[in-house]
Amino acid sequence: MAEVGNPTVLATLTVIAAILPMAFVGGMSGPYLRPIPVLSSAAMVFSLLVAFVVTPWAAVRLLGRGRGHVVSSHAHENRATRAYRWLMSRLVGRARWRWGFLGLTAVLLLGAMATVPAGWVLVKMLPYDNKSELEIVLDMPEDSSLERTTQVAREIAAAVRVEKEVTDYQVYAGTAAPHGFNGLMRHYDLRRGSSLAEIQINLVPKDQRSVQSHGVALRIRPRVAAIAARHGARIAVAEVPPGPPVTQSLVAEVYGPDAAARQRLARSMRAIFASTPGVVDLNGSEESPRPKELLRVDKEKAALHGIQAETVARTLHVALSGELVGRLHVPREQESVDIVVDVPRTQRAWLSDLLSIRLPDPRGQALVPLSELVRVESTVEDASIHHKNLLPVTYVTGDVAGGAESPAYAIIRMGKAVSALEEPITVHHATQPSSDARLALKWDGEWHLTLELFRDLGGAFVVVLLLIYALLVGWFRSFSIPLVVMAPIPFSLVGILPAHAALGAFFTAPSLIGFMAGAGIVVRNSIILVDFAEDGIRRGLPIEQAVVDAGAIRFRPMLLTALAVSVGSAVILFDPIFQGLALSLAAGEVASLLISRMAVPVLYAMVRGREQPTVEPGPAEHRDGLTVLEGGAGPGVASVG
């Protein structure tokens, strides 16, 4: 306890400092991340109490109170430890070996980081989740009838039904499907109209199929898109989002001084979307012209026949929508049944059907056709006008499938095409344009959440480094030694990025969280090494021997810590959402352990120099990495490591 107690407290504080700033991530991602730092910090505090209270008591009970004996640690070291001492003595004592090792470490770090621009490791906010449902959203041409929309929706459903992972489906034509998580941001609950439909697809439970739901979506999308293209429709294969819902993966918000300019830029953006590989499910807020027929009552003719204009309007309302005329009370039924006067849809599908309706005159002597009482005027339905934060906007949306499957890479490719447009536009990423005086484009959707999340996590990581540095400066009373302790933090990337590349996993927000959390554990190991080296120097050992002893003695606890982290992360290694977190923790800890065991002693020896400090007297005498305690349980009791 006296030997490692204080460094353990400091190491616990550094781990808490590494994860606690994640609680202050803003935006929609904040509520998803906040439980991680809060619960992890509480777990660290309780584990510290267990280490100080339960573990010593259990050690005394289980290991007994037998007398120790002083032995030479070098005599009982295995071959690996002796090889480590041989290598470290040369790394610390010979400049050529030292700089060669540091150069090799730098090359490994740069090589690992090069996997990102090389495309071996792809960056994405969140990976695709494995759910038991999919949704196909169908937008027919605006002038489509409900019957035609239903027919196309059923054709798509029949094409999807042949998949062995599909159990059943429901078709909702002209109305919205039951409101789900995916529709929170996309406002699917507001979908109404004869040209709109949704197909809800249910899959077998994920433990009974080998293909994830995203794989099913990729498989059915070409077939569904072919059917939609044949009917001039637009489709979107919507998967349940693993995190905060967005309007669509790719969203281009077009701002401009007038509707014509916005529509012109929106059409250019649709062409860019269509020509970009991997971009699918094109859609947007721009509507095609919808023909509209106005029936205006000819009041002079209606007056000649003695028919009022209100009668004509009510007749058309009954023919198109029906009218409630009463309720039928059925015995033994809790609720009554509505009595509705309606016209069969087959008799009101066309305008000629409505104009052939006959109205009786007040005297009941003749039936006057509606075509004699109204004038038909052809026009176009007014298009919807969208606003965002009081600015008129036109949306162009799309999704990514195949290839990189990350909006970041699609936006990078489309950015070159946007910059080549003839019209000068301003491109925004994280902020909305302040006015609509000039043409402007803002990338939204998952890209906006990605920028917001990585910006906040990056800022939190800077705060993490400052907090850890402040704690270490206060402990070691030095401004240079904390830099040595924190140096192994980037070394974990040597294991993290190649592990992502080997398994073909995205580097996601959970991956970054694992890197930040692992930074605290990495610093913990460095603290133990440097603290042991400092203790040896205070006892009069040369710097070279002190740093070599620290690495040799503390390697087993460091190895056990890394293995414990790896085993604990293995339970979520194959989870589609938290795989990046598991890889960052496990691979990062192993790589950092292997590198920091040599890098920290080398850097520490370089910082401290060759000066031998004076020996400070104390109650304990150390020999060959052992602590011989005076008094206590008896003379000659030794605590090893």
PEFENRA-V543099 format. One record per run of one state. SS is the DSSP state (h for helix, s for strand, l for the rest). FROM is the first residue (numbers start at 1). LEN is the number of residues. If there is no record, write none. Layout:
BEGIN
ss={SS:SS}
from={FROM:FROM}
len={LEN:LEN}
END
This chain:
BEGIN
ss={l:h:l:h:l:h:l:h:l:h:l:s:l:s:l:h:l:s:l:h:l:h:l:s:l:h:l:h:l:s:l:s:l:h:l:s:l:s:l:h:l:h:l:s:l:s:l:h:l:h:l:s:l:s:h:l:s:l:s:l:s:l:h:l:s:l:s:h:l:h:l:s:l:h:l:h:l:h:l:s:l:s:l:s:l}
from={1:5:25:30:64:73:77:79:94:95:118:123:124:133:140:146:162:166:174:183:187:188:191:196:204:206:209:213:231:234:240:250:256:259:276:279:285:291:298:299:305:309:322:323:329:337:342:345:348:351:356:358:361:367:370:373:374:381:386:389:391:401:407:420:426:429:440:446:477:481:504:507:508:509:539:543:571:579:609:620:624:626:630:638:641}
len={4:20:5:34:9:4:2:15:1:23:5:1:9:7:6:16:4:8:9:4:1:3:5:8:2:3:4:18:3:6:10:6:3:17:3:6:6:7:1:6:4:13:1:6:8:5:3:3:3:5:2:3:6:3:3:1:7:5:3:2:10:6:13:6:3:11:6:31:4:23:3:1:1:30:4:28:8:30:11:4:2:4:8:3:1}
END
